[in-house]
Amino acid sequence: PPKTEKTPGRPRKKGDRLPGMAEWAEDTSQPWTRLDFDQFGLHAALDVKAIPALYYKSGRDRLLTIVLVRDPEGKRPDQMFYCTKLDWTAKEILSAYACRRAIECTFEYGKPFLGLVAPQGTVIMLEPPRVPEIASAGAPGAWGQPRAATGSGSSTVRAWSIDGPSVRPPSPESEPTT
């Protein structure tokens, strides 16, 4: 389509803009379809609408199937899901998302149990496993070595790190004398 005068941005590549989620939900030209789900991660009857569309942020020039979901009981907010498989039905797309949600929950609950709650390269655990003092006499910042971080007063806080020391322990010369 040609670009209109005095509007910001580049012209559209293909067609007019599709309606937003709220507009699409209120559109009566495409009726809602009721789907019943009874699987791990999704136990509900949901109303859905599905269309093939382009969504440049996610698919670039690739056609996607976009599914709009509404809970008729009002327990869940309206949501949109998309899929690159054009031959999948709305029920197959939502079932795949429900299965993926179960996997994500497993990771979410398993990471704190294993002590993997921080991003890679940062402090993993505030309380490391008991390490003999001889092991801490090695090179500071070595893999698996605890490092000291300055705390309040004269106490020292131990932190477990895999990215080397970022805060060095106080040296004997810098401690105040009385």
VEXKOLDREN-27007 format. One record per residue: residue number from 1; residue in one letter; x, y, z of N, C-alpha, C, O in turn. Coordinates in steps of 0.001 Angstrom, whole numbers. Example, Ala and Ser with C-alpha at 12.3 -4.5 7.8 and 13.67 -1.06 7.14 Angstrom:
% residues 2
NODE     n   res        nu        nv        nw       cau       cav       caw        cu        cv        cw        ou        ov        ow
NODE     1     A     13190     -5690      7800     12300     -4500      7800     13200     -3300      7800     14236     -3319      8465
NODE     2     S     12850     -2250      7080     13670     -1060      7140     12900        30      7870     13409      1138      8039
This chain:
% residues 178
NODE     n   res        nu        nv        nw       cau       cav       caw        cu        cv        cw        ou        ov        ow
NODE     1     P       821     -1194         0         0         0         0       865      1257         0      1928      1276       621
NODE     2     P       429      2282      -674      1223      3517      -699      1211      4208       659       254      4101      1426
NODE     3     K      2291      4912       930      2451      5629      2202      1676      6933      2129      1740      7646      1127
NODE     4     T       942      7244      3195       228      8520      3246      1191      9610      3667      2160      9360      4383
NODE     5     E       914     10813      3217      1803     11948      3494      1835     12298      4980       844     12153      5695
NODE     6     K      2986     12755      5413      3215     13272      6766      2869     12262      7867      2311     12632      8901
NODE     7     T      3197     11009      7642      3062      9987      8691      4443      9424      8974      5225      9232      8043
NODE     8     P      4766      9153     10232      6099      8645     10553      6263      7190     10127      5288      6451      9991
NODE     9     G      7509      6801      9920      7826      5409      9639      7752      5040      8175      7307      5825      7338
NODE    10     R      8188      3851      7886      8182      3365      6509      6787      2896      6137      5967      2652      7022
NODE    11     P      6503      2767      4863      5174      2286      4472      5007       807      4801      5990        85      4965
NODE    12     R      3756       362      4896      3453     -1040      5188      3926     -1921      4059      3894     -1522      2895
NODE    13     K      4367     -3125      4400      4793     -4075      3378      3595     -4743      2726      3524     -4857      1502
NODE    14     K      2638     -5192      3566      1505     -5944      3035       228     -5573      3768       174     -5673      4994
NODE    15     G      -773     -5159      3068     -2127     -4986      3588     -2284     -4006      4726     -1330     -3380      5188
NODE    16     D     -3534     -3898      5163     -3865     -3013      6263     -3569     -3687      7595     -3449     -4909      7684
NODE    17     R     -3458     -2871      8608     -3188     -3377      9951     -4384     -4178     10449     -5534     -3782     10259
NODE    18     L     -4098     -5311     11090     -5155     -6125     11677     -5624     -5488     12990     -4876     -4734     13613
NODE    19     P     -6831     -5781     13403     -7320     -5215     14668     -6549     -5767     15859     -5971     -6852     15792
NODE    20     G     -6550     -5014     16937     -5919     -5468     18177     -6738     -6559     18836     -7793     -6949     18337
NODE    21     M     -6241     -7047     19961     -6882     -8164     20635     -8302     -7807     21082     -9218     -8606     20888
NODE    22     A     -8503     -6641     21668     -9831     -6262     22153    -10804     -6074     20985    -11958     -6493     21066
NODE    23     E    -10342     -5449     19907    -11204     -5254     18737    -11568     -6593     18104    -12714     -6812     17710
NODE    24     W    -10599     -7473     18011    -10828     -8786     17410    -11814     -9601     18256    -12656    -10319     17719
NODE    25     A    -11699     -9483     19576    -12598    -10216     20462    -14043     -9733     20296    -14971    -10537     20389
NODE    26     E    -14246     -8451     20055    -15592     -7902     19919    -16149     -8021     18502    -17328     -7742     18283
NODE    27     D    -15324     -8427     17537    -15758     -8555     16150    -16766     -9701     16012    -16460    -10845     16348
NODE    28     T    -17966     -9389     15517    -19008    -10409     15397    -18966    -11137     14055    -19688    -12116     13868
NODE    29     S    -18131    -10676     13116    -18078    -11347     11817    -17396    -12715     11908    -17637    -13588     11074
NODE    30     Q    -16560    -12896     12904    -15939    -14208     13129    -16411    -14716     14490    -16031    -14152     15516
NODE    31     P    -17232    -15770     14522    -17783    -16238     15801    -16741    -17000     16621    -15743    -17493     16096
NODE    32     W    -17007    -17077     17919    -16187    -17849     18836    -16506    -19326     18671    -17645    -19687     18374
NODE    33     T    -15514    -20178     18862    -15685    -21631     18838    -15359    -22167     20224    -14321    -21813     20784
NODE    34     R    -16217    -23013     20795    -15994    -23567     22129    -15151    -24829     22016    -15485    -25731     21248
NODE    35     L    -14052    -24900     22780    -13190    -26079     22839    -13071    -26530     24285    -12889    -25707     25182
NODE    36     D    -13173    -27832     24515    -13028    -28405     25853    -11653    -29047     25986    -11230    -29823     25129
NODE    37     F    -10954    -28706     27087     -9628    -29257     27351     -9662    -29988     28684    -10232    -29504     29662
NODE    38     D     -9036    -31169     28706     -8878    -31916     29944     -7549    -32644     29868     -7493    -33847     29614
NODE    39     Q     -6481    -31892     30094     -5141    -32463     30059     -4313    -31771     31129     -4727    -30754     31686
NODE    40     F     -3138    -32328     31411     -2276    -31730     32429     -1907    -30312     32009     -1384    -30107     30913
NODE    41     G     -2169    -29353     32853     -1839    -27970     32565     -3001    -27165     32029     -2923    -25937     32001
NODE    42     L     -4090    -27811     31596     -5221    -27066     31057     -6499    -27888     31224     -6716    -28871     30515
NODE    43     H     -7329    -27476     32160     -8618    -28124     32404     -9678    -27031     32341     -9979    -26392     33350
NODE    44     A    -10246    -26816     31151    -11225    -25747     31009    -11949    -25875     29683    -11505    -26572     28771
NODE    45     A    -13070    -25187     29602    -13760    -24995     28332    -13459    -23561     27907    -13740    -22627     28658
NODE    46     L    -12896    -23374     26725    -12458    -22064     26265    -13105    -21718     24932    -13369    -22591     24104
NODE    47     D    -13353    -20432     24743    -13797    -19928     23450    -12566    -19460     22689    -11704    -18786     23254
NODE    48     V    -12476    -19817     21392    -11297    -19457     20604    -11700    -18894     19249    -12772    -19193     18722
NODE    49     K    -10810    -18069     18700    -10862    -17583     17324     -9454    -17761     16771     -8479    -17556     17494
NODE    50     A     -9333    -18136     15509     -8004    -18327     14912     -7992    -17725     13514     -8956    -17849     12758
NODE    51     I     -6868    -17062     13184     -6680    -16533     11835     -5220    -16699     11438     -4346    -16691     12305
NODE    52     P     -4936    -16850     10142     -3547    -16773      9676     -3195    -15300      9471     -3980    -14550      8891
NODE    53     A     -2043    -14895      9935     -1653    -13484      9842      -145    -13349      9905       561    -14292     10262
NODE    54     L       345    -12161      9553      1756    -11822      9678      1955    -11034     10963      1198    -10110     11259
NODE    55     Y      2966    -11400     11715      3336    -10674     12926      4842    -10466     12829      5625    -11368     13129
NODE    56     Y      5235     -9280     12412      6623     -9036     12028      7609     -9180     13183      8747     -9594     12961
NODE    57     K      7209     -8853     14394      8141     -8967     15518      8535    -10410     15781      9659    -10673     16210
NODE    58     S      7640    -11341     15534      7935    -12742     15824      8275    -13561     14601      9198    -14376     14634
NODE    59     G      7540    -13355     13520      7710    -14237     12380      8300    -13597     11138      8458    -14269     10119
NODE    60     R      8632    -12312     11196      9095    -11573     10013      8081    -11724      8890      6914    -11379      9075
NODE    61     D      8487    -12224      7741      7573    -12394      6614      6923    -13769      6593      6358    -14175      5578
NODE    62     R      7000    -14474      7690      6455    -15829      7768      5023    -15787      8288      4737    -15117      9281
NODE    63     L      4139    -16492      7626      2748    -16535      8032      2602    -17361      9312      3202    -18428      9441
NODE    64     L      1801    -16858     10254      1579    -17521     11538        90    -17783     11712      -738    -17092     11118
NODE    65     T      -250    -18769     12516     -1622    -18960     12946     -1744    -18301     14317     -1058    -18690     15262
NODE    66     I     -2613    -17310     14419     -2804    -16594     15671     -4135    -17039     16270     -5165    -17034     15596
NODE    67     V     -4098    -17424     17545     -5276    -17936     18239     -5612    -16986     19384     -4767    -16696     20231
NODE    68     L     -6835    -16513     19400     -7338    -15672     20488     -8178    -16553     21402     -9050    -17286     20934
NODE    69     V     -7915    -16482     22711     -8564    -17356     23688     -9303    -16505     24706     -8780    -15511     25211
NODE    70     R    -10532    -16917     24996    -11340    -16248     26024    -11944    -17318     26932    -12473    -18326     26464
NODE    71     D    -11854    -17079     28224    -12466    -17968     29208    -13904    -17499     29427    -14109    -16386     29911
NODE    72     P    -14902    -18312     29085    -16285    -17862     29255    -16681    -17642     30715    -17623    -16900     30994
NODE    73     E    -15973    -18278     31643    -16258    -18077     33069    -15585    -16827     33612    -15901    -16386     34717
NODE    74     G    -14661    -16249     32853    -13983    -15027     33276    -12872    -15231     34279    -12424    -14266     34898
NODE    75     K    -12408    -16465     34463    -11324    -16741     35416     -9963    -16346     34857     -9056    -16016     35620
NODE    76     R     -9810    -16374     33539     -8542    -16036     32895     -8740    -14814     32006     -9833    -14614     31476
NODE    77     P     -7719    -14002     31833     -7840    -12884     30894     -7767    -13393     29452     -7297    -14504     29204
NODE    78     D     -8229    -12584     28516     -8082    -12938     27104     -6600    -13012     26764     -5808    -12194     27230
NODE    79     Q     -6230    -13996     25948     -4826    -14175     25578     -4728    -14510     24103     -5666    -15038     23507
NODE    80     M     -3562    -14192     23514     -3284    -14551     22128     -2072    -15471     22100     -1092    -15249     22811
NODE    81     F     -2150    -16498     21278     -1051    -17434     21073      -799    -17514     19573     -1713    -17324     18770
NODE    82     Y       434    -17793     19206       706    -17962     17776      1575    -19181     17548      2282    -19655     18438
NODE    83     C      1496    -19678     16301      2212    -20892     15938      2640    -20785     14481      1920    -20215     13661
NODE    84     T      3793    -21322     14158      4281    -21293     12778      3736    -22444     11950      3856    -22432     10725
NODE    85     K      3146    -23430     12590      2597    -24577     11844      1184    -24226     11391       254    -24202     12198
NODE    86     L      1029    -23958     10111      -255    -23512      9583     -1293    -24621      9511     -2490    -24341      9437
NODE    87     D      -853    -25879      9533     -1800    -26993      9439     -2345    -27423     10803     -3214    -28293     10863
NODE    88     W     -1856    -26834     11899     -2359    -27179     13226     -3669    -26442     13485     -3856    -25302     13060
NODE    89     T     -4568    -27119     14192     -5817    -26483     14607     -5570    -25688     15887     -4513    -25794     16509
NODE    90     A     -6575    -24885     16267     -6452    -24103     17503     -6303    -25020     18712     -5571    -24702     19649
NODE    91     K     -6997    -26157     18691     -6898    -27095     19818     -5493    -27674     19926     -4977    -27814     21035
NODE    92     E     -4857    -28016     18797     -3493    -28548     18827     -2503    -27500     19330     -1586    -27824     20085
NODE    93     I     -2684    -26249     18917     -1776    -25174     19349     -1885    -24965     20852      -869    -24874     21540
NODE    94     L     -3104    -24888     21366     -3276    -24661     22803     -2826    -25861     23626     -2329    -25688     24739
NODE    95     S     -2990    -27066     23105     -2495    -28261     23803      -975    -28247     23890      -407    -28620     24916
NODE    96     A      -315    -27817     22815      1147    -27735     22830      1621    -26699     23844      2602    -26933     24550
NODE    97     Y       935    -25554     23927      1297    -24543     24925      1082    -25076     26342      1892    -24814     27231
NODE    98     A         0    -25819     26558      -270    -26365     27894       807    -27372     28297      1233    -27389     29452
NODE    99     C      1252    -28213     27354      2333    -29164     27654      3627    -28429     27958      4360    -28814     28869
NODE   100     R      3912    -27380     27208      5132    -26599     27431      5094    -25917     28791      6127    -25788     29449
NODE   101     R      3921    -25482     29216      3777    -24843     30518      4160    -25806     31643      4775    -25397     32628
NODE   102     A      3799    -27077     31499      4161    -28069     32508      5679    -28216     32590      6227    -28375     33681
NODE   103     I      6359    -28165     31445      7822    -28258     31435      8438    -27038     32108      9381    -27165     32889
NODE   104     E      7904    -25855     31803      8427    -24631     32418      8234    -24639     33935      9107    -24185     34674
NODE   105     C      7098    -25151     34397      6869    -25244     35845      7874    -26186     36493      8346    -25932     37601
NODE   106     T      8200    -27269     35805      9197    -28205     36335     10532    -27503     36523     11180    -27672     37556
NODE   107     F     10954    -26716     35533     12210    -25973     35666     12118    -24930     36772     13053    -24766     37557
NODE   108     E     10988    -24225     36833     10828    -23172     37828     10920    -23720     39251     11557    -23110     40109
NODE   109     Y     10287    -24867     39504     10308    -25448     40843     11597    -26220     41127     11992    -26356     42285
NODE   110     G     12251    -26723     40089     13468    -27503     40280     14706    -26667     40505     15613    -27094     41219
NODE   111     K     14770    -25472     39907     15973    -24646     40039     16273    -24234     41478     17416    -24382     41909
NODE   112     P     15309    -23726     42242     15638    -23394     43637     16023    -24622     44451     16867    -24534     45343
NODE   113     F     15417    -25754     44154     15747    -26984     44876     17201    -27372     44649     17862    -27865     45562
NODE   114     L     17708    -27150     43421     19095    -27490     43102     20068    -26350     43382     21278    -26522     43239
NODE   115     G     19554    -25190     43779     20419    -24050     44066     20825    -23284     42823     21862    -22621     42834
NODE   116     L     20046    -23348     41750     20380    -22663     40494     19409    -21517     40252     18730    -21488     39226
NODE   117     V     19336    -20579     41179     18338    -19528     41072     18868    -18250     40435     18070    -17388     40066
NODE   118     A     20169    -18094     40293     20729    -16872     39722     21209    -17135     38300     21501    -18278     37948
NODE   119     P     21296    -16077     37467     21812    -16271     36116     23258    -16748     36124     23976    -16581     37110
NODE   120     Q     23664    -17333     35032     25027    -17859     34931     26041    -16728     35068     25832    -15637     34537
NODE   121     G     27119    -16980     35766     28189    -16000     35903     28009    -15069     37074     28802    -14141     37237
NODE   122     T     27002    -15274     37893     26819    -14431     39067     26826    -15318     40300     27043    -16526     40208
NODE   123     V     26589    -14718     41438     26587    -15471     42684     25444    -16472     42631     24295    -16090     42407
NODE   124     I     25747    -17738     42832     24741    -18785     42732     24075    -19027     44079     22847    -19074     44157
NODE   125     M     24866    -19182     45144     24304    -19455     46459     24933    -18502     47462     26135    -18243     47409
NODE   126     L     24131    -17984     48368     24691    -17133     49407     25387    -17954     50472     26383    -17502     51038
NODE   127     E     24903    -19122     50755     25530    -19995     51734     26122    -21191     51000     25384    -22097     50615
NODE   128     P     27452    -21215     50795     28054    -22334     50079     28097    -23576     50949     27925    -23488     52164
NODE   129     P     28325    -24732     50341     28528    -25914     51151     29749    -25727     52050     30626    -24921     51740
NODE   130     R     29811    -26446     53130     30948    -26318     54049     32235    -26662     53313     32403    -27773     52810
NODE   131     V     33144    -25685     53259     34419    -25868     52579     35517    -25683     53624     35491    -24701     54366
NODE   132     P     36474    -26597     53699     37558    -26417     54676     38334    -25132     54399     38416    -24688     53254
NODE   133     E     38893    -24547     55430     39648    -23304     55287     40864    -23488     54390     41311    -22524     53767
NODE   134     I     41410    -24696     54305     42559    -24930     53432     42160    -24686     51984     42954    -24151     51209
NODE   135     A     40943    -25070     51605     40492    -24869     50223     40354    -23397     49907     40567    -22993     48763
NODE   136     S     40001    -22574     50899     39840    -21153     50620     41181    -20431     50572     41236    -19253     50218
NODE   137     A     42257    -21118     50923     43575    -20486     50869     44146    -20509     49457     45205    -19933     49209
NODE   138     G     43457    -21166     48531     43920    -21222     47140     43781    -19880     46464     43511    -18868     47111
NODE   139     A     43970    -19878     45152     43873    -18632     44390     42459    -18078     44479     41497    -18812     44254
NODE   140     P     42313    -16789     44807     40970    -16233     44924     40288    -16222     43558     40895    -15881     42542
NODE   141     G     39031    -16597     43560     38272    -16598     42313     38427    -17863     41508     37870    -17966     40415
NODE   142     A     39174    -18839     42018     39304    -20094     41281     37960    -20806     41294     37139    -20581     42183
NODE   143     W     37740    -21657     40314     36469    -22362     40220     36241    -23186     41468     37107    -23952     41890
NODE   144     G     35070    -23023     42054     34704    -23807     43220     35270    -23277     44511     35107    -23919     45549
NODE   145     Q     35925    -22138     44497     36486    -21577     45712     35556    -20513     46274     35035    -19693     45518
NODE   146     P     35337    -20507     47575     34545    -19417     48142     35362    -18142     48143     36589    -18183     48238
NODE   147     R     34693    -17025     48039     35403    -15759     48111     34772    -14912     49194     33596    -15073     49518
NODE   148     A     35552    -14020     49745     35056    -13163     50811     34557    -11857     50200     35166    -11315     49278
NODE   149     A     33464    -11375     50720     32936    -10071     50332     32789     -9269     51610     32391     -9810     52642
NODE   150     T     33102     -8004     51553     33070     -7208     52772     31639     -7022     53221     30746     -6787     52407
NODE   151     G     31429     -7125     54492     30106     -6931     55075     30136     -5729     55993     31061     -4919     55923
NODE   152     S     29155     -5602     56838     29124     -4473     57756     30046     -4768     58934     30134     -5905     59397
NODE   153     G     30724     -3744     59409     31629     -3905     60547     32856     -4710     60174     33366     -4600     59059
NODE   154     S     33328     -5518     61106     34527     -6297     60845     34205     -7708     60366     35116     -8489     60093
NODE   155     S     32908     -8045     60261     32557     -9400     59828     32721     -9532     58324     32726     -8538     57598
NODE   156     T     32854    -10754     57871     33008    -11038     56449     31873    -11955     56012     31511    -12890     56726
NODE   157     V     31319    -11686     54846     30236    -12498     54315     30808    -13384     53232     31491    -12905     52327
NODE   158     R     30534    -14671     53318     31007    -15599     52299     29975    -15697     51190     28779    -15819     51453
NODE   159     A     30443    -15642     49943     29557    -15818     48793     30203    -16798     47838     31428    -16824     47724
NODE   160     W     29429    -17590     47161     29922    -18600     46231     29838    -18015     44843     28774    -17539     44448
NODE   161     S     30918    -18032     44089     30928    -17377     42794     31637    -18223     41760     32527    -19006     42089
NODE   162     I     31237    -18062     40495     31956    -18709     39401     32568    -17682     38465     33160    -18047     37450
NODE   163     D     32432    -16395     38793     32952    -15369     37900     34162    -14640     38471     34523    -13576     37968
NODE   164     G     34791    -15176     39493     35969    -14541     40059     35580    -13485     41071     34406    -13132     41190
NODE   165     P     36569    -12975     41807     36245    -12022     42863     35884    -10659     42280     36585    -10132     41417
NODE   166     S     34778    -10100     42767     34434     -8741     42363     34646     -7793     43538     34845     -6595     43338
NODE   167     V     34605     -8315     44752     34875     -7537     45944     35956     -8271     46719     35786     -9436     47077
NODE   168     R     37029     -7614     46970     38148     -8256     47660     37983     -8102     49177     37407     -7118     49640
NODE   169     P     38487     -9071     49952     38412     -8940     51411     39316     -7801     51879     40283     -7451     51202
NODE   170     P     39004     -7237     53015     39843     -6130     53501     41257     -6617     53827     41447     -7701     54378
NODE   171     S     42227     -5802     53477     43620     -6160     53773     43925     -5743     55223     43251     -4877     55781
NODE   172     P     44945     -6369     55822     45293     -6006     57226     45682     -4554     57372     45461     -3964     58429
NODE   173     E     46267     -3950     56320     46690     -2545     56410     45488     -1610     56465     45567      -539     57067
NODE   174     S     44365     -2004     55839     43217     -1083     55773     42318     -1176     57009     41416      -352     57166
NODE   175     E     42541     -2163     57895     41698     -2284     59081     42076     -1210     60080     43260      -915     60246
NODE   176     P     41095      -617     60750     41408       443     61737     42090      -151     62962     41790     -1269     63382
NODE   177     T     42987       601     63508     43672       183     64747     43218      1069     65883     42827      2218     65677
NODE   178     T     43275       521     67090     42840      1313     68251     43988      1707     69096     43804      2377     70113
